[in-house]
Amino acid sequence: MAVIRPFSGLRPEANRASEVASVPYDVVSTDEARALAANNPFSFLHVSRPEIDMPEGIDTHSDPVYRRALENFEKLIKDCPLVSEKIPSLYLYRLIMGEHEQIGVVACCSVDEYD
């Protein structure tokens, strides 16, 4: 049986949410992500697509790109700032793109289920 657990999420304050919110990383190209995040240092695309802050043509799966993602995430936590929820929770989300809609749950789970 799958085991899921609540966790304390990080989130922007309500008045900053629209600055942080972004499209899913896998529905835009690097160039599209770069354009969407232009002039918005709080866009989560700087974390999920960190190559947008690096020279064009960089290998998106290289160590420098992953390091940049961490740096960008730490900067977002500090400068936005992101706040940690006091009470661990399960989180529901809903994505709508055109006629497609999906609802999901975000929680901690054991990778043993995948083995």
C-alpha positions in Angstrom: 0.0 0.0 0.0 1.3 3.5 -0.8 2.1 5.7 2.1 1.8 9.5 1.8 2.7 12.0 4.4 2.0 15.8 4.7 4.8 18.3 4.6 5.3 22.0 5.2 5.2 23.7 1.9 7.0 26.8 0.8 4.8 29.5 -0.7 4.9 33.2 -1.5 2.7 35.6 0.3 -0.7 36.0 -1.4 0.2 39.4 -2.9 3.3 37.9 -4.5 1.8 34.6 -5.8 1.2 35.9 -9.3 4.9 36.9 -9.6 6.1 33.4 -8.6 3.5 31.3 -10.5 4.6 29.9 -13.8 3.6 27.5 -16.5 4.9 23.9 -16.1 8.5 23.6 -17.1 7.8 21.0 -19.7 5.3 22.9 -21.8 7.6 25.7 -22.9 11.0 25.7 -24.7 14.0 27.5 -23.2 13.4 30.5 -25.4 9.7 30.6 -24.4 10.6 30.3 -20.7 13.2 33.1 -21.1 10.6 35.4 -22.6 7.9 34.6 -20.0 10.4 35.2 -17.1 11.9 38.4 -18.6 11.9 41.2 -16.1 10.5 39.0 -13.4 13.2 37.7 -11.0 10.5 35.9 -8.9 9.2 33.7 -11.7 9.5 30.1 -10.7 10.8 29.5 -14.3 14.2 30.7 -12.9 14.2 27.5 -10.8 12.4 25.0 -13.1 14.2 26.2 -16.2 17.5 27.7 -14.8 19.2 27.6 -18.2 17.2 30.8 -19.0 19.8 32.6 -16.9 22.7 31.1 -18.6 24.4 31.4 -22.0 22.3 30.1 -24.9 23.1 26.6 -26.0 24.2 25.3 -22.6 23.4 21.6 -21.9 20.2 21.8 -19.9 21.3 18.6 -18.0 24.7 19.8 -17.0 26.0 20.3 -13.4 26.2 24.1 -13.8 22.5 24.3 -14.7 21.5 22.2 -11.7 23.7 24.4 -9.5 22.0 27.5 -10.9 18.6 26.0 -10.1 19.6 25.7 -6.5 21.0 29.2 -6.4 17.9 30.6 -7.9 15.7 28.7 -5.5 17.6 29.9 -2.5 17.4 33.5 -3.8 13.6 33.1 -4.3 13.2 31.9 -0.7 15.2 34.8 0.6 14.2 37.7 -1.7 10.5 37.0 -2.5 10.3 35.7 0.3 8.9 32.2 0.3 7.4 31.3 3.7 7.1 27.8 5.2 3.7 26.7 6.3 3.4 26.1 10.0 1.2 23.0 9.8 2.3 20.1 7.5 -0.4 19.4 4.9 -1.4 17.6 1.8 -1.8 20.0 -1.1 -4.3 19.8 -4.0 -3.6 21.5 -7.3 -5.5 22.1 -10.5 -4.0 22.8 -13.9 -6.1 23.9 -16.9 -4.7 24.2 -20.3 -7.2 24.7 -23.1 -9.7 21.9 -22.8 -7.4 19.8 -20.6 -7.8 19.8 -16.9 -6.0 17.8 -14.3 -6.2 17.7 -10.5 -3.4 16.2 -8.3 -2.1 15.8 -4.8 1.3 16.9 -3.6 2.6 14.9 -0.7 5.7 13.1 0.5 5.9 9.5 -0.4 8.3 6.7 -0.3 10.3 5.8 -3.4 10.0 2.1 -2.3 6.7 2.0 -4.1 8.5 2.5 -7.4 10.9 -0.3 -6.7 
